[in-house]
Each structure stands twice: as C-alpha cells, then as structure tokens.
Amino acid sequence: MKKSVALSAKTILVASAAVLGTVVGGAAVAVAAPTIFAPAGVASSPDGTPAPVTAPNYASNDAGQTYGSALDATSPDNEPDLIMVDASNGKTGYAKKTDLAAAEGTGFTSIDEAVKWSEGEGQKDHIVPVYLSDGKTQIGEFTVYGSKGTVENGTDVAPASK
C-alpha cells in the first residue's frame, strides 16, 4: 500500500533553504552560490562579484587570422577572424567575420541607415564563401538568408514570419 505524504510550505521552505542557504527568522536566506546563479558566459568570484572573463585563445593561420567557433567568444568583439560554419555542400570550414557582418547588416550609425538596409539588402539572401583555416582556399558557400528568403527545390526557406 502506497503512503501519501503531504508537505507543508514550511517543510518545502526548510528543505529548499538546506539546499540553497539557511533559514533565519522563518525566511530563507540564500548563501552565495555564484556558480549556480551566474548567467551563461559570466564567471563569478566566490563572493558573488563578476570575475573577469578571458577571451578565447583561438588558433592562427599563416596570415595571422584567428579561426574557430564563434560560440567560444564572450562578446562579438572577440570572435575569431574566420568563423566556423557548415557550407551548403556539407563541408565544415570558415567564413570571414567581415563577410558575415556585411551579409547580416551591422555597423549602422543611425536608425535610418539600419531601416534602409533592412528594406533593401536585408531582404536579400547573401552567399558567403567558406574557406579552409588558411582563409584562402575556398571549399564551399554559406547562405545568410534575408527576410524575404528564397525558394530552393520548391521549398520556401524564408523565416516563418514575413
């Protein structure tokens, strides 16, 4: 025969406090647990203050370009020069950060400039070359789809909301 157990709010509070901190005067007080509560990509010191986050150490090619995954970057400023992508032919290679930025529309100095781009270039698809880590040998292409999308093999690849 199964036994049913009813837990009171006080029991749950005390159990939660035992995991996260302590109970003081009937209220749960969390102790510093920065590794549990820190946002992804933000390191914390033991006292809960943000600790410096070091930039990734990417490999470099003979031309001095860094290459690797943009997922390792802690900000857009420290993304590699050559960003890992999967080309449309299935090969994995690297697209130039500058090519991707141009295809995605970045660096606007005004709202009007951004709106003009989104109503023109932003609606178009952009084909970006994909290279080996040398940044010279092209092995494929990567498509950055615009807001209007395209039709490939009879399949609409535009974003769901138009």
Secondary structure as UniProt FT lines:
FT   HELIX           9..20
FT   STRAND          21..24
FT   TURN            25..26
FT   STRAND          27..30
FT   HELIX           34..37
FT   TURN            40..41
FT   TURN            46..47
FT   STRAND          59..60
FT   TURN            62..63
FT   STRAND          66..68
FT   HELIX           70..72
FT   HELIX           76..78
FT   STRAND          82..86
FT   TURN            88..89
FT   STRAND          92..96
FT   HELIX           97..104
FT   HELIX           111..119
FT   HELIX           121..123
FT   STRAND          126..131
FT   TURN            133..134
FT   STRAND          138..144
FT   STRAND          151..152
FT   TURN            153..154
FT   STRAND          155..156
//
